[in-house]
Amino acid sequence: TGLANRTRFHDALAEQVARQAETHLPFTLLMLDLDGFKAVNDSLGHSGGDDVLRIAADRLRAAVDERHLVARLGGDEFAILMRDSADPLQAGEIGRRVIASLEMPIRVQQQMVHVSASIGVMPSRWPPLSAGDMLTAADLALYDAKANGRATVRLFTPELRRVSMARSGLANDLQAAWTENQFELYYQPQVDLVSGDVLGAEALIRWNHAKTGLVAPGAFLPVLESSHLAVPVGDWILQTACRQARSFRAAGLGDVRIGINLFAAQLRSPDFVERVEEALRASGLAASQLELEITENIVLLNERLIADHLRRIRAMGIGIAFDDFGTGYASLTMLKKLDITRLKIDRSFISEIETSRKDQGIVDAVIRMAEGCDLSVIAEGIEKQSQADFLRGKVGEGQGYLFGKPKPADRFVQTFGQAPLSPERAMTPEQGVRKRAG
């Protein structure tokens, strides 16, 4: 790429730290990762990826003043050593200029490809930090940029270090939870909006912490799915939910479809399809009763490998649902490329569906598109009867607190596995939901 390499950059950073200690001369460190590069590399191959890296390096060099040092640390990781200034506003301006330059379309192998960048910024402090501490802080800021939508610049704050330490502590707690069998699956009904029959159930992981009790999924799932536990826990969810789906029939729920959310690490596993086959074989569950849920972010991590896995999954007769549809920038592209069977309309489009013309227009467009692609549709986040009334006749199925909150398997069976309730007993929408005939 013609840029400084990792060794030269680290030497320059160490020299800058030493110079600051002697002269109080400030500086700023910017760490940069390309967003979307992995998908480009997977689709164009390593030679195409190398071409993109060379063009990105040229654009970086052109966007940054000559007095600053630009380096490629390896892969799609770059760094900028901004000399003579610790002004976060100036660093932010350089970062935004770099992002704007990188986001211009790139022509490679007769194709137009698009990348962007996430950037973490760490201005020097007094007394001086070590080169290692500067790199750690800039990395934390970079991680924050990626976690907050990518294609952005984030400045290091002490809070990021506290969050990092908390994540580390949480990771240790999750390991203990896995060892001590503190995870449990809850199930939320997916119902026919016309008949009220329970057609499916989504399996959702919950953590029964030994000291604090039930932990909200949002508090631990991001750490779990990025940890080494993602694959073993994901396999456990798959196996447990498949066995439970079989037992639902014996409890009077009929052939209820079971929906399972996948972790990215599972789909990156070369033997993922074989793991799914084993879960079906061990449980005796029919492939048609299993639906695996994916999100756009999962697919973009390794589009080629994951698309191959999904093709094999569909060939087995397993359903594939696109979760949170409409919330990502590549949703339509994914819909065209992947073997999807169902769209799950995100709750953000449902919360004001009765009054928001924009939400109504978006939902209507999704429904028409699904019909054209021969896909079924389910609406998530239905909490009010007025929402269900509006969607009835437009969307086949619904899911949300109106029909039932997630429940442990035994309570799910108690609520939905008995004979249909009489009108006198159907006091709540949840009670009014009916089991599917077995």
Secondary structure, DSSP 8 states (H G I E B T S, - for coil): --SB-HHHHHHHHHHHHHHHHHH---EEEEEEEEESHHHHHHHHHHHHHHHHHHHHHHHHHHHS-TTSEEEEEETTEEEEEEET---HHHHHHHHHHHHHHHTS-EEETTEEE--EEEEEEEE--SS---HHHHHHHHHHHHHHHHHTTSSSEEE--HHHHHHHHHHHHHHHHHHHHHHTT-EEEEEEEEEETTT-BEEEEEEEEEEEETTTEEE-HHHHHHHHHTSTTHHHHHHHHHHHHHHHHHHHIIIII-S-EEEEE--HHHHHSTTHHHHHHHHHHHHT--GGGEEEEE-HHHHHHSHHHHHHHHHHHHHTT-EEEEEEETSSTTHHHHHHHS---EEEE-GGGTTTTTT-HHHHHHHHHHHHHHHHTT-EEEE----SHHHHHHHBTTBSEEESTTT---EEHHHHHHHHSSS---TTT--SHHHH-B----
